Amino acid sequence: MNTTGRQRFEDVKRLDQVISCGSGSGKVELQYLHEYAGISSSIGLTANPITGNFTKCNAGLSFSNADLIASLTLKEKGNSLNASYYHTVNPLTNTAVGAEVTHSFSTNESTITIGTQHALDPLTMVKARVNNAGKANALIQHEWRPKSLFTISGEVDTKSIDKSAKVGLVLALKP
């Protein structure tokens, strides 16, 4: 291995091994990225890695092409499994649908979220999502200047309709 920690292979576009230490902890990350697929794995180490204590341990697989992205990720030291799918329905209107399933092995609970987005015009985007816990979110976002956005968002718990809905306003200014 060379001094930068990077190895090159003819059949692999990129294979990185990164070891970074700070505040008495470290992280080891391994990635394989290809034009259509990727594999990533990372382990967070405590101050004494000889004991075998991991602060974080994640691994993931992904697949993508021109109109879809699918991924499977094992997170939280193997306690949580996440699968997601994003599909562009109409690239002209930036219309897309997505779904995500997250399962926690410790609580044996799963969350299913589905969502969609659609561009009303080249500067205005509408997004909405709902999950199996009854949380429904929606937003409208307008780019009124290049890289400057105005967003209005809302969330309602459909299973507790007597509770107040949440409303948010965001003004993001970027030079």
Secondary structure by P-SEA (a helix, b strand, c coil): cccccbbbbccccbbbbbbbbccccbbbbbbbbccccbbbbbbbbccccccccccbbbbbcccccccccccccccccccbbbbbbbbbcccccccccbbbbbbbccccbbbbbbbccccccccbbbbbbccccbbbbbbccccccccbbbbbbbcccccccccbbbbbbbbbbcc
